[in-house]
Amino acid sequence: IFLDSKTNIPLVSESRHISNSTAEILGDSDITRACDIGKESVKFTPAEMKEMSSQFGTQCLRILGFKPLSRVKMTHQVGTPYFLSPDDSTVVGSTKVFAALVIKMAEMGKVGIAEMIARKGAAPRLVALMPQLETLEADGSRDESFGMHVIQLPYANDIRDITLPEPSQNNSNHDELVVKAKKIIRRMQLQPAFEGGEPRYDACDYPNPA
């Protein structure tokens, strides 16, 4: 909720499309969605766009198969991950089935590959289901919860081949750069309030960068 800074009254946001050539406000009838196919621009009506978005199906998580856990890398995560846990109030008996699947996947070192449609009308994504067993701290409190991590996997066009430049062989400025880096690090460290005291942080010592 956005509030007015003076009156504290809730604000209502409004979006408008403006023409680049005439600066006029465009209505829904003035806006056309199109896709370039070959040398032709194919236009779609709002009804056709709605129909295409509904072709993906309803909200679901469908397991397609399993792969070794080592096949999923940290760099494969392209979106916000989710965490799955069962809910017997929605599907009776789901906790036992879910627990059996997680335990077996963890024992075999497998990760599930699934199709996920997060909400109605959303595009499907390929995701990896990584099992996680419950772990406890020394005092008996929970450290990690029992369930599955849902990692959004990239498509082929999400992966880019980046060529990094070769490192320079000229190290003549190396010592000078090290000295400057040490000065920067020392400036970033908190200073004690008095001689021999412990470093302390006071928000009043630093201006608000915003």
BALO-425341 format. One record per atom (N, C-alpha, C, CB): residue in three letters; x negated, y, z. Coordinates in pm, whole numbers, plus 50000, padded with zeros to 5 digits. Glycine has a CB too. Layout:
ALAXYZ/...
//
This chain:
ILE499154988150000/ILE500005000050000/ILE499115012450000/ILE500965000150123/PHE499355021549905/PHE498615034049898/PHE499455045049964/PHE498275037649751/LEU498795053150049/LEU499475063850121/LEU498905077350081/LEU499335061850273/ASP499785087350081/ASP499355101050054/ASP498455105850168/ASP500575110550036/SER497315111850136/SER496345115850238/SER496865127050328/SER495065120350171/LYS497855134850284/LYS498365146050363/LYS499665142550435/LYS498595158050273/THR500575135850365/THR501895133250424/THR502045119050477/THR502975135750321/ASN501095110050440/ASN501145096050482/ASN502365088650426/ASN501155095150633/ILE502925093950319/ILE504095087650254/ILE503585077350154/ILE505005098450183/PRO504185065350150/PRO503765055150053/PRO503885060249910/PRO504595042450070/LEU502875057449830/LEU502845061749691/LEU503275050449600/LEU501435066549654/VAL503885054149489/VAL504315044549388/VAL503435046449266/VAL505825046249353/SER502725035849226/SER501835036749109/SER502635034748981/SER500705026249120/GLU502185041048875/GLU502855040148747/GLU501825040248636/GLU503865051748729/SER501955030948542/SER501015029848430/SER501705034048301/SER500455015548419/ARG500965041648220/ARG501495045948089/ARG500415044347984/ARG501985060648095/HIS500845040947862/HIS499945039847749/HIS500015052747667/HIS500305027447661/ILE498855057947631/ILE498765070647559/ILE498045068247427/ILE498025081447643/SER498575074147318/SER497985072647186/SER496645079947179/SER498945077947079/ASN495655073347119/ASN494345079747105/ASN494355091147005/ASN493315069447062/SER495225090346905/SER495235100346799/SER496115112446832/SER495705094146670/THR497305110046893/THR498255120946917/THR498385124647064/THR499605117246863/ALA497855116547154/ALA497955118747299/ALA499395117947348/ALA497365132347336/GLU500265111847269/GLU501655110047309/GLU501805097447394/GLU502575109347186/ILE502785097647484/ILE503065085847567/ILE503795075547482/ILE503905089647694/LEU503305063347483/LEU503855052647400/LEU504865044447480/LEU502745043647346/GLY505975040747414/GLY506965031947474/GLY506695017447438/GLY508365035947431/ASP507495008547491/ASP507314994247463/ASP507464991247315/ASP508314986047543/SER508354998447247/SER508574995847104/SER507415000747019/SER509865002547058/ASP506545009347075/ASP505415014747000/ASP504165006047011/ASP505095028747047/ILE504204996347100/ILE503024988047126/ILE503244974247065/ILE502744986947277/THR502284969846986/THR502344956846920/THR501094948946955/THR502484958446766/ARG501274936646993/ARG500144927847021/ARG499814919846895/ARG500454918247141/ALA498514918846867/ALA498104912046745/ALA496814904546769/ALA497934922046629/CYS496524895146680/CYS495294887246686/CYS494704886546546/CYS495564872846743/ASP493414889646537/ASP492734889246407/ASP492374874946373/ASP491474898246407/ILE492964869646266/ILE492674856246217/ILE492144857646075/ILE493944847046223/GLY490884854746058/GLY490254857045928/GLY490204871945898/GLY491024849545817/LYS490754875845787/LYS490794889945748/LYS492184895945768/LYS490374891545603/GLU493074888545833/GLU494454893245853/GLU494754895046000/GLU495454883445790/SER495494905446033/SER495924908146169/SER497344902846187/SER495854923446202/VAL497484892446269/VAL498774885946291/VAL499434892346413/VAL498624870446310/LYS500634897746395/LYS501344904646502/LYS502334895346570/LYS502074917046448/PHE502554897946701/PHE503474889746780/PHE504484898746850/PHE502694881146885/THR505734894146855/THR506774901446927/THR506684897847076/THR508204898246869/PRO507274906047165/PRO507274902747308/PRO507884889047337/PRO508034913247387/ALA508924885247261/ALA509544872047281/ALA508564860847244/ALA510824870747197/GLU507804862947137/GLU506824852847096/GLU505694851747197/GLU506264856046958/MET505264863047253/MET504214862847355/MET504684855247478/MET503794877047393/LYS505934857647519/LYS506474850647636/LYS506594835747610/LYS507844856347672/GLU506984832147488/GLU507134817947455/GLU505764810947454/GLU507814816447318/MET504744817847402/MET503404811847399/MET502854809747540/MET502444820647319/SER503094819247630/SER502584817947766/SER503274806647842/SER502744830947841/SER504524803547803/SER505254792947871/SER504894779047819/SER506744795147858/GLN504104778447709/GLN503754765547652/GLN502764757947739/GLN503184767347514/PHE502064764947830/PHE501064758347912/PHE501694749448019/PHE500174768547978/GLY502934751648051/GLY503604743548151/GLY503704750648285/GLY502864730348168/THR504204743548383/THR504404749148516/THR503144747548600/THR505604742548585/GLN503194753248718/GLN502064752648810/GLN501724738148844/GLN502374760648939/CYS500444734448828/CYS500064720648854/CYS498564719448873/CYS500534711548738/LEU498144707848924/LEU496744703948934/LEU496684689248895/LEU496164706349080/ARG496194686648773/ARG496234673148715/ARG494814667848701/ARG496954673348577/ILE494514656848771/ILE493174650848765/ILE493004643648632/ILE492944640948884/LEU491904646748561/LEU491634640748430/LEU490624629348440/LEU491114651248334/GLY489754629848539/GLY488734619448553/GLY487744623148661/GLY488014617248420/PHE486634615648665/PHE485624617748769/PHE484234617648707/PHE485744606848879/LYS483334625548768/LYS481954626448724/LYS481044625648846/LYS481704639548643/PRO479754622148827/PRO478824622648941/PRO478724636748998/PRO477434617748899/LEU478574637649129/LEU478524650549196/LEU477364659149147/LEU478414648649345/SER476294652649101/SER475104659949054/SER475354667448924/SER473954650449036/ARG476444664248854/ARG476724670848726/ARG477244685148744/ARG477734662748646/VAL477734688448861/VAL478264701848886/VAL477174710348949/VAL479524701248978/LYS476824721448884/LYS475774730348931/LYS476394742948992/LYS474814734048815/MET475594749949073/MET476074762449132/MET476394772849024/MET475024768149230/THR475654772348912/THR475854782048805/THR477124779448725/THR474674782148712/HIS477804768248749/HIS479024765148676/HIS480244772648730/HIS479284750248680/GLN480124778848844/GLN481264785848904/GLN481474799248835/GLN481054787849056/VAL482624801048770/VAL482884813148693/VAL484034821348750/VAL483174809648549/GLY484664816748856/GLY485794824048915/GLY485854821749064/GLY487114819848850/THR486864827249125/THR487044825649270/THR487394811149303/THR488134835149323/PRO486634804649391/PRO486954790849428/PRO488144790249523/PRO485734784049492/TYR488754778649530/TYR489864776249622/TYR489494764449713/TYR491184773449543/PHE490294762549818/PHE490104751049906/PHE491444744049923/PHE489504755350044/LEU491454730949898/LEU492674723049904/LEU492764715150034/LEU492754713449785/SER493944714950091/SER494244706550206/SER495684701750191/SER494024714250341/PRO496024689850241/PRO497374684250221/PRO498414691150308/PRO497374669350251/ASP499684689450268/ASP500794695450342/ASP501954685550341/ASP501214709350280/ASP502124678350451/ASP503204668450459/ASP504584674850463/ASP503014659850582/SER504664687650496/SER505964694250499/SER506524696150359/SER505864707650569/THR505644696350259/THR506084697850120/THR506244684350053/THR505094706450042/VAL505214675950067/VAL505244662350010/VAL504944652550122/VAL504214660749890/VAL505934644750162/VAL505764635250272/VAL504764624350232/VAL507134628950312/GLY503784621850318/GLY502794611650291/GLY501594616350214/GLY503414600650219/SER501564629250175/SER500454634350094/SER499144634550173/SER500774648250044/THR499224635950306/THR498004636550386/THR497204623650376/THR498344639550532/LYS497884612050385/LYS497194599150380/LYS496564596950243/LYS498164587750413/VAL497314599950137/VAL496794597950002/VAL495614607349976/VAL497904600449897/PHE495764619850017/PHE494714629749997/PHE493454625850075/PHE495184643750039/ALA493624621650200/ALA492474617750283/ALA491744605850224/ALA492934614550426/ALA492494596050174/ALA491864584250112/ALA491054588149990/ALA492934573850074/LEU491584597449909/LEU490894601849789/LEU489614609349824/LEU491804610649703/VAL489684618449920/VAL488504626349958/VAL487414617350015/VAL488884637150062/ILE487784607950102/ILE486794599050163/ILE486134590250058/ILE487464590250270/LYS486914584949965/LYS486354576249861/LYS485444584149768/LYS487464569449782/MET485834596249731/MET484994604449644/MET483684607749713/MET485734617249603/ALA483734610749842/ALA482524614049916/ALA481614601849926/ALA482864619350055/GLU482194590049948/GLU481384577849959/GLU480704574449827/GLU482274566050004/MET481394576649716/MET480844573049585/MET480054584349522/MET481964569049492/GLY480024596049585/GLY479294607349530/GLY479894612349400/GLY477874603549508/LYS481214612949396/LYS481914617149275/LYS482574630649293/LYS482944606749235/VAL482804637349181/VAL483564649749180/VAL484684648149078/VAL482644662049145/GLY485874652949111/GLY487004651849020/GLY487024663248919/GLY488304651549097/ILE487374660248796/ILE487574670348692/ILE489074671148666/ILE486784666948559/ALA489634683148680/ALA491094684548672/ALA491474696748590/ALA491694685548813/GLU492724696548546/GLU493324708248480/GLU494184715548583/GLU494184703948354/MET493954728548596/MET494704736348694/MET495444747748626/MET493764741848803/ILE496724748748656/ILE497524760348618/ILE497944766848749/ILE498794756448528/ALA497304777948783/ALA497464783948915/ALA498864789148940/ALA496474795148933/ARG499514794048836/ARG500874799448851/ARG501584798648717/ARG500844814248903/LYS502874800848718/LYS503654799948596/LYS503204810648497/LYS505164801348627/GLY502934806448374/GLY502504815648271/GLY501004817548265/GLY503144828648292/ALA500254812148361/ALA498804813748362/ALA498164803848266/ALA498234811848505/ALA497014807548212/ALA496304798648121/ALA495674787248200/ALA495234806248041/PRO495644775148145/PRO495024763948217/PRO493514765548227/PRO495364750648148/ARG492954760648337/ARG491514760848358/ARG491034746748392/ARG491124770848470/LEU489834743548349/LEU489194731348393/LEU488484734148525/LEU488194725948286/VAL488714725648625/VAL488144727848757/VAL487484715148805/VAL489234732548857/ALA486524716948896/ALA485874705648962/ALA486394704849105/ALA484314707148959/LEU486754692849148/LEU487244690449283/LEU486124684049364/LEU488534681449283/MET485524691849453/MET484374687149531/MET484844683249671/MET483264698049539/PRO484684670549710/PRO485144666149841/PRO484294671749954/PRO485154650949848/GLN484924674050067/GLN484204678750186/GLN484784671750309/GLN484294694250201/LEU483944664350381/LEU484374657550502/LEU484264667050621/LEU483544644950527/GLU485064664550722/GLU485054673150840/GLU483774670850921/GLU486294670450928/THR483164681850964/THR481984681151051/THR482254689651175/THR480704685950976/LEU481644685551286/LEU481864692151413/LEU480554697851468/LEU482484682451514/GLU480684708551546/GLU479544714351615/GLU479204705751737/GLU479824729051656/ALA478094709151804/ALA477674701651922/ALA478704702452035/ALA476334706651972/ASP479444713852042/ASP480434715452148/ASP481794709752111/ASP480584730052181/GLY481874703251995/GLY483124697051954/GLY484014705751867/GLY483884692952073/SER483654718251846/SER484444727051760/SER484194723651614/SER484104741951787/ARG485154726951530/ARG485064723451388/ARG484064732551317/ARG486444724451322/ASP483184726151240/ASP482204733551160/ASP482694734951016/ASP480834726551163/GLU483074723650953/GLU483584723650817/GLU484904715950815/GLU482544717450717/SER485874721350744/SER487194715250738/SER487234703850636/SER488264725650705/PHE488204694950654/PHE488394683650564/PHE489234688150446/PHE489074671750638/GLY488754685350324/GLY489524689050206/GLY488684688750080/GLY490134702850224/MET489074696749982/MET488374697549854/MET488154712049814/MET489174690049744/HIS486964714849762/HIS486684727749701/HIS487094727149554/HIS485174731649716/VAL487814737149509/VAL488244737949369/VAL487354748249299/VAL489764741649356/ILE486454743549213/ILE485494752049144/ILE485934753849000/ILE484064746149151/GLN486154766148958/GLN486554768848820/GLN485344767148728/GLN487144783148807/LEU485464758248630/LEU484364755248539/LEU484404764148416/LEU484414740648497/PRO483274766748355/PRO483234775348236/PRO483614767848110/PRO481864781548220/TYR484144775248013/TYR484304770047878/TYR482994772547802/TYR485524776547805/ALA482924767547681/ALA481684768847603/ALA481304783447581/ALA481824761647468/ASN482314792047554/ASN481994806047526/ASN481724814147653/ASN483124812447449/ASP481864807847771/ASP481524814647896/ASP480034813547928/ASP482334808848012/ILE479324804647861/ILE477904802347887/ILE477084809447780/ILE477574787247890/ARG476154817847823/ARG475294825147730/ARG473854820547745/ARG475404840347753/ASP473164820247635/ASP471744816647635/ASP470944829547644/ASP471354808447506/ILE470454832647764/ILE469724845047788/ILE468234842247782/ILE470114851347925/THR467554849347695/THR466104847947682/THR465424858947763/THR465664848547534/LEU464684855047864/LEU463994864747949/LEU462624867847890/LEU463854859248094/PRO462174880247905/PRO460834883747852/PRO459734876647930/PRO460614898947859/GLU458654874247862/GLU457514867847925/GLU456914877048031/GLU456454864047821/PRO456504871448147/PRO455894879948250/PRO454604886048203/PRO455654871948376/SER454394898348245/SER453184905548203/SER451964899748272/SER453314920448234/GLN450874898948197/GLN449614893848251/GLN448774904948314/GLN448814886948142/ASN449254917348304/ASN448504928648358/ASN448854930548505/ASN448794941648278/ASN447924927248595/ASN448144928248738/ASN447354939748800/ASN447764915348806/SER446984949448717/SER446154960448769/SER446914968948869/SER445664969148654/ASN448244969748855/ASN449044977948947/ASN449664969749060/ASN450134985048870/HIS449264957149071/HIS449894948249168/HIS449734953349311/HIS449314934249157/ASP448514956749350/ASP448264961149488/ASP449014974049519/ASP446754963149511/GLU449074983149423/GLU449774995849444/GLU451274993549463/GLU449525005349326/LEU451834984349386/LEU453254981449399/LEU453564974849533/LEU453714972549284/VAL452664966249581/VAL452864959749710/VAL452894970049822/VAL451754949349736/VAL452014979849818/VAL451974990249921/VAL453264998349920/VAL450764999649899/LYS453765001849800/LYS455005009449790/LYS456195001249838/LYS455235014149647/ALA456194988249807/ALA457294979749852/ALA457324978650003/ALA457184965949789/LYS456154977950067/LYS456094977250213/LYS456644990050276/LYS454654974950260/LYS456375001550214/LYS456905014250266/LYS458425014350259/LYS456315026250187/ILE458985009150149/ILE460445008850134/ILE461064999850240/ILE460835003949992/ILE460454988250263/ILE460984978950363/ILE460944984850502/ILE460214965750360/ARG459834991950535/ARG459734998150668/ARG460785008850687/ARG458335004150688/ARG461125016250581/ARG462155026650590/ARG463545020650611/ARG462145035250464/MET463725008250568/MET465025001850581/MET465214995250717/MET465204991550473/GLN464164993850796/GLN464264987550926/GLN464784997251031/GLN462914982050968/LEU465554992051126/LEU466095000251234/LEU464985003951332/LEU467244992851307/GLN465025016251380/GLN464025021051473/GLN464565020351616/GLN463605035551438/PRO463705017551716/PRO464175017051856/PRO464585030851905/PRO463075011451947/ALA465535031151998/ALA466025043852053/ALA464945050852134/ALA467265041452139/PHE464025043452194/PHE462935049452270/PHE461705040552255/PHE463315051252420/GLU460555045652296/GLU459295038552281/GLU459365024952353/GLU458125046952337/GLY459095014352279/GLY459105000952337/GLY460484994952350/GLY458465001352470/GLY461535002052309/GLY462884996852319/GLY463244987852201/GLY463875008252329/GLU464454982252209/GLU464954973552103/GLU465554981951990/GLU465994963552159/PRO465414977651864/PRO466064984851754/PRO467574985151775/PRO465734978251619/ARG468194996451748/ARG469634997751765/ARG470235004751644/ARG469955005651895/TYR471515001851622/TYR472225007751510/TYR473295017151562/TYR472854996851421/ASP473275029351509/ASP474285039351542/ASP474855044751412/ASP473675050851630/ALA476165043051392/ALA476785047351266/ALA476635062351244/ALA478265043551264/CYS476465070051351/CYS476335084651337/CYS475015088651272/CYS476465091351473/ASP474045079451269/ASP472755082551211/ASP472755081951058/ASP471715073151266/TYR473835076650998/TYR473845074350855/TYR475085080950794/TYR473805059150825/PRO474895089050690/PRO476065095250625/PRO476845084950544/PRO475635106850533/ASN478145087550530/ASN479005078750451/ASN478685080350303/ASN480505081850479/PRO478185069850236/PRO477815071250094/PRO479005073750003/PRO477095058950047/ALA480235070750051/ALA481415072949967/ALA481805087449964/ALA482575064650016/
//
